[in-house]
Amino acid sequence: MQNVLVSGASVAGLTLAYWLRRNGFAATVVERAPAVRPGGQAIDVRGVALDVLDRSGILEEAGAVRTRLRGMTMLDGQGNETWRSTEMTLSGGRLDNDDIELLREDLTGLLHRQALEAGAEFVYADSIAALDDRADGVRVRFERSPERTFDLVVGADGLHSKVRALAFGPEQEYVQHLGAYLTVFSAPNFLGLDNWEIWLNDESAGPRTASCCVYPVRDNTEIRATLGFTSGPVAYDYRDTARQKALMAEKLAHVGWETPRLLQAMHEAPDFYFDQMAQIRMDRWTSGRTALVGDAGYCPSPLSGQGTSLALVGAYVLAAELGKRDGGGHTAAFTRYEARMRPFVALNQALALAHAAGDHSEEALEKAKNGIALDG
């Protein structure tokens, strides 16, 4: 039985581990955190990605824990309502479609359970330090665990992928900055929101200068907040949370409404996340015995609303191609994976660029979310 090392225990890595096991591979997942990471914003599963959940046996459970938002309100920088809707939310789209919006931690919890039950091995609090891609396998040196050899290695480790850096080169060669930064965190529902989303758009210093999205979760006991500001590239250490919080507080100090209270909650949040709005664009996602899946290879950015769906579909397709065992080995499987996924990725990355330009249409989303067939 061939063994595959998957770096990263989020949506792409967990989905891949499950489907590798289903296709007859041994799967080991290495994760830097001490467990599957909690927290995170509400994420969307749309179109063909819903079929992946269905085939994984968790579609009904995912639907049962979806968000229950009734609509949304848009505010200006002073907190004045400019419009409202009971038909859609900016975070999840139309409320009357079949797509599922749920918390990231709820989806990863379901995927983790499935991967465990399928027999995947998990190594926590560790990460890959070096890769030696040989003719007969990949020798992997870990930060803490003993060295091991795997038939294949897959980077499912996000925007700042260590596997990508080791196998393909420095991050800056592949990152396309989209002109903004954001933070996501949880807090008690001190705003008293009742299944209602609030967006604040402060254009006091130009279009989309600063924004804030807040919505309640967990039966309205908590909120998830996403704060953002527009900017060219800013130098920062993506692991220095204290500096990131200070940067957010500085950039949003002028914003009205409840922003000061949200910034205070940000400082106290146990699950703070900060990063740039960016895409990963690469000419290839595979090299030798190493491949990339999800954000590590083709992050579309949160502006697309399709990062989770790309991760689910990409992991499924990669495992399916590896599982064909048609005599071409992993090289042929990697080639098919890239050929199938590239048009789908292009459609979904284009959504983010259109959104940034103020032209994110329902028609484009419908085309993008269904832009691939699982059986190919």
C-alpha positions, 0 to 999 in steps of 0.5 A: 500500500502506497503511503502519502504524507499530507501537510495541513489538517484543514479542509483540503488536507482532511478531505484528501486524507479521507479520500486517499484512504477510500482509494486504498492509500495509507494517509498520514496528516502532519499538523503544526497545531496541537489539534485540528484548529478551532475558530474561523469564520463562516465558510461556503460550500457551493455547487459541485463541492456539495457533491463532495460532501454528499459522497463523503457522507456528511452533507446532511450533517453539514446542512444541520449546522449551517448558519441561520441568518435571516438577512443583513444590514449595511451601515456607513462609517457613522453607523447609519443604515444605508440598505438592508436585505432579507433575501441575501447576505454578503457573506453567504449569498442568497438565502433561498439557494441550496448552498451551505454556509457553516462555521469552518470549525464545524466543517473541519470537525466533520471532515476530521471524524471521517478521516479518523474513521477511515484510518488516517494517521495524524501527527500533531504539533509538528511540521515538515522541515525538509524534503528529499525527493528521490526516485523511490520516495520522498525522505521527509525530515520533521521538526520533531518526529523521526525522519520517514519516507513516503511515496508521495507528499501533498501540501495542503498547508494554506497560503503560507505553505511550507511544502510549496516553499520547499518544493517550488520556491519562495512564497513571493514568487506566487503570491498576488496581493489583492489590495487589502488585509483582514482579521477574523475572530470570535467574541461574545454576542455583546451586540445582541444580534439575532440571526442578523448580519451587519456590514459596515463600509467606511469610505471616509478616505476612499472606496472600501477604505475599511470594512467590518462584518459581524454575524451571530453564531451558536444560537446567537451566543457568539459573534464572528467578526471580520475586520479589514482595510485596504492597503498595498503590501505591508511587511509583517510576520504572519506569526506575530499576532501582537503586531497584527493586532496593533496594525488592525487597531491603527488602521481602524482607529478612525472607524465609527459605530461599534468598531472600538468595542470590536477592536477591544474584543479582537485583543481578547479573542482566543482565535485571532486570524490575520492575513492579506487578501491574496491569490496563489498563482502557479504554472504547476502544482506538482513536481516529482512526488510532491503536489499542492492542493487547496490554498497552498496551490491555488488560493482564490482569496476570501473575496471569491467566497470559493476557497472552501469549495476549491479545497474540497473539490481539489482534494477529491479530484487528486485522490480520485486520479491517484486511485485510478492506478492505470499504469501511469503512476503518480506522474500521470495522475498528477497530470490529470489532476492539473488538467481537470482542476485548472479551468475550475480554478481559473473560473473561481479565481476570476470571481475574486478579481471581479469582486475587487473591481465591484463586478461580482455577479450571480451569473459568474458565481453560478458558472464558477461553482459548477465548473467541473465534473467530479467524474472525469 
